[in-house]
Amino acid sequence: MSVVLTSAQNRFLRGQAHGLKALMQVGGKGITPSLLAELDQILERHELVKVKVGAEDREARDAMIAELAGQTGAALVQRVGHTATLYRPGKEKPSIVLPRA
């Protein structure tokens, strides 16, 4: 189940993510089950995560980013170059309070 964000919530999350550094990097091995498990844990802890994707062409990057978001149930907040920002609220106690829709 993927998260659906309004434009105001998306804008708010982009502002929150501005100062963040990438916590994960997808390399030459691509998307593996262990990478997805690690990303799932990071999203649960941090909720808002930047991921660097090392694919060479744009179509491959877009496909990898879409797969990461789809497999983890996260929303794609933004994509700039090789870096994608993903958001998924915590299951037990969300720490980021989104503005109303």
Backbone torsions as a table, in degrees:
resi	resn	phi	psi	omega
1	MET	NA	117.3	-176.9
2	SER	-89.3	150.5	179.6
3	VAL	-82.5	135.0	177.1
4	VAL	-109.0	126.4	-177.5
5	LEU	-113.5	144.2	172.3
6	THR	-79.7	169.7	-179.7
7	SER	-65.7	-34.8	178.2
8	ALA	-67.1	-41.2	178.0
9	GLN	-67.1	-39.1	178.1
10	ASN	-63.0	-43.9	178.1
11	ARG	-62.6	-41.6	178.1
12	PHE	-61.8	-45.1	-179.1
13	LEU	-68.0	-35.4	176.1
14	ARG	-62.0	-39.1	176.8
15	GLY	-65.4	-40.5	178.8
16	GLN	-65.9	-33.8	-175.5
17	ALA	-84.2	-9.2	-173.4
18	HIS	-54.3	-44.4	-176.0
19	GLY	-89.2	-0.3	-177.4
20	LEU	-77.6	149.9	172.5
21	LYS	-99.4	156.4	178.6
22	ALA	-66.6	128.3	-179.1
23	LEU	-94.4	-17.6	-179.4
24	MET	-136.4	157.0	175.7
25	GLN	-138.7	128.5	176.7
26	VAL	-95.3	119.7	-174.5
27	GLY	-105.0	-148.6	-174.9
28	GLY	-66.7	-26.3	180.0
29	LYS	-75.5	-12.9	179.2
30	GLY	79.0	-153.2	-176.5
31	ILE	-93.3	113.6	-180.0
32	THR	-110.6	162.1	177.1
33	PRO	-58.6	-35.5	179.7
34	SER	-70.0	-35.3	176.4
35	LEU	-65.1	-41.9	178.2
36	LEU	-64.5	-38.9	178.6
37	ALA	-65.1	-42.1	178.3
38	GLU	-65.0	-43.1	178.0
39	LEU	-63.2	-38.2	178.1
40	ASP	-61.2	-42.6	177.9
41	GLN	-66.5	-41.1	-180.0
42	ILE	-65.5	-41.3	177.7
43	LEU	-64.1	-36.2	178.9
44	GLU	-65.7	-38.4	-179.7
45	ARG	-77.2	-46.2	-170.2
46	HIS	-103.3	-24.6	-179.0
47	GLU	70.6	-40.3	-179.1
48	LEU	-119.9	118.1	-169.8
49	VAL	-135.8	139.1	170.6
50	LYS	-100.8	136.7	-179.0
51	VAL	-128.1	129.9	174.7
52	LYS	-92.3	132.6	-179.9
53	VAL	-114.5	123.2	-172.0
54	GLY	-92.0	16.5	179.7
55	ALA	-71.5	148.4	-174.8
56	GLU	-76.1	-50.3	-176.1
57	ASP	-97.4	158.9	-173.6
58	ARG	-62.4	-40.4	-178.3
59	GLU	-63.9	-41.1	178.6
60	ALA	-66.1	-40.7	177.0
61	ARG	-62.0	-47.7	-179.8
62	ASP	-60.2	-40.6	179.2
63	ALA	-65.7	-41.9	179.6
64	MET	-66.0	-42.2	179.7
65	ILE	-64.8	-42.7	178.1
66	ALA	-62.8	-39.2	178.7
67	GLU	-67.3	-41.3	177.8
68	LEU	-60.1	-47.0	-179.2
69	ALA	-65.5	-43.1	-178.2
70	GLY	-67.0	-43.6	-177.8
71	GLN	-68.9	-30.4	-177.9
72	THR	-97.7	-8.7	-178.4
73	GLY	74.4	24.5	-178.5
74	ALA	-97.4	161.0	175.6
75	ALA	-98.6	138.9	174.5
76	LEU	-81.0	114.1	-179.3
77	VAL	-81.6	-49.0	177.1
78	GLN	-160.6	162.4	176.8
79	ARG	-136.8	122.0	178.1
80	VAL	-128.4	110.6	-179.4
81	GLY	62.4	-122.0	-178.9
82	HIS	-90.4	-1.4	-173.5
83	THR	-109.5	129.0	177.0
84	ALA	-115.6	142.9	176.2
85	THR	-109.4	124.1	-178.1
86	LEU	-115.7	146.3	177.6
87	TYR	-133.4	135.1	171.1
88	ARG	-149.1	123.9	-179.6
89	PRO	-65.3	149.2	177.6
90	GLY	-64.9	146.7	-176.6
91	LYS	-72.2	-40.7	-174.9
92	GLU	-91.1	-52.2	-176.4
93	LYS	-142.8	92.4	-179.9
94	PRO	-62.6	135.6	-178.7
95	SER	-97.9	-22.0	178.1
96	ILE	-96.6	121.8	178.8
97	VAL	-97.6	114.9	-178.7
98	LEU	-80.9	149.8	174.1
99	PRO	-66.6	157.0	-179.1
100	ARG	-65.0	155.0	-176.6
101	ALA	-69.6	NA	NA
